[in-house]
Amino acid sequence: MESSEISIVPATSKDADGIREVAGTTGVFAKTDMDVVEELLEEYEEEGEGSGYLFRVAKREGKVVGFACYGPTPLTQGTYDLYWIAATQTVHGKGVGTALLLSIEAEIIAAGGRLLMIETESTPGYAAARKLYERHGWHLDARIDDFYAPGSDRLIYSKHYK
């Protein structure tokens, strides 16, 4: 594997510390976000994909440089939620987010999924994520003003596959 190659694989327990490190160095995850990442990661480690949370990691030279967490939306048919997609600052703008997003989309399509939803914030820290979604054909369906905090709107994006 060339040093610049990124591989996207299901996370294993050996990747947990790398996921925590990526989440902790994004600069946008608050402590509450980190607590939920930890909770979902523990469920995934204990129950695997049966937890309903699917973790994927982006690796370069065997090191975790990004991760995503997604899963089927309860009480729906073929709808999924993307909970997080993140990469270390050192690989921003180098295709890691795109590789993770396209890999997840391919998995969802292969599983017969028809819709993927993403919720994010309107704050400047999430601008790169919003650009990623828009660049890959995502549609902004809703904006809820001041949802997370004053000046931090909830943005809901979707992408249909069938």
N, C-alpha and C positions, 0 to 999 in steps of 0.2 A: 504494500500500500504506500502510495506517495504521501509525503508529509502533509500535503494540503488536502488530501482526500478526507471526506466526512462520511462516516457510516452511521446509519440510523438503525437501532436495534431495540428490542424490548429490554427494559431495565431488569437487572437482577439485583439481589441483595448486595452484591459487590459494588453496585453503582450508587447506592444510597448516599454515601458521603459526597460523591461528586454532584449529585442532584442538590443536596443541601448547600454545597459550596456555590453552585451556579445561582440558586435562589437567593443566597445571602449576598451575592456580589452584583446583582442587577442594578441596584440603586433605586429601584421602584417598589420593591416588596416591603410593606410595613411588617411590624412584628406579628400582627394578626394574620397577615398573608402567610408568613413563615410558619405560624402555628398550624394553619390549615394544610399547608404543604406537608408538614411533618405528620399530621394526623392521617392524611390520605396515603402518604408513602408507607406508613405503618400498616394500614389496612391492606395495601397492595402487597407488601412483604409477607403478611400473614395469610392472605387469601388468594393472592395472584389475581388473575383476570376475573375471577369470581367476585372480587370486591366491587366490580363495576367501574373501577378507576384503572385506566390503562396508561402506564408510564412508558415513554419511549425516550431513549437518550441518543444524543448526537455525540460521536466520539471521533477524535482525531489523535492518531498515534496512541490509541488505547485509553486516552484521557477523556472524561466527560466534559464537553464544552457547551452543551445545551441539553434541554429536556423539554418534554411536553407531557401533559396529563390530559386525557380525554376519556369519555365514556358514553355509553348509551343513556339517553334521557329517560328516566322512569316514566311509565304510563304513556309512552309514545310508541309508534311503529316506525322504526328506521331513522329516528332523530338522535343525534349525538350532540354533546356539549364539549367544547374545547375549554378546559379550565385554565390552563397555563401553557405558555410557550415562552421559553427564555433561553438566552445564551450569555456566555461570559462576555464582558466588555472587549476582550482581546479578539473576538471573532465577529463583532458587530459589523454588518455590511459585507460579510464574506460568504453569504449563502446558507448559513446554518439554520436560520429561521425558515427560509424557503424550503430547505431540504426536510426539515421536521414537518412543516405544514403539508407539503406534497406527499410525504410518506403517510401521514395520518389520513389525508383525503383518499389515497389509494387503498388503505386498509378498510376504511369505511365503505367505499364503493364495493370492494371485494366481499364485504359482509352483507351487502344488500342495503346499505344505508342510503337514505334519500335526502337528508338535510343535516347540516352541521351548523351549530349556533356558537357564537362567541360573544361574551360580554367583556367590555373593557372600560377604561376611564378616559375622560376627555382631557386630562392634565398633560402638560408637556412631556412628562416622563414616559408616557405611552404613545407618543407621536410615531416612533419608529414602528411599533406594532400595528398601529392603524394604517400606516403607509404599506406595510407588508400585506395586510388583508386586502386593501383596496387594489394593490398592484396585481393580486391574484384573483380578482373578480368577485370579491365579497361585496354584499349590498348592506348599507347602513339602514336598518329597518326602524330603529327607534332611538330616541334620545330622551332621557329622564333627567331634567335639570336638578342640580344640587343633590343627587342621590347619595353619593358616598360622603360628601361633605359640601359645605358652601363652595361653589366654583368647581366642583368635581362631578361632572355629569356621568351617568351610566349610558354607555353606547352599546347597542345590540346589533351585531352583524349576523348575516346568514348567507349560506351558499347551498343551493339545491343541486342534486346530482341526477335526479330522474325527472 
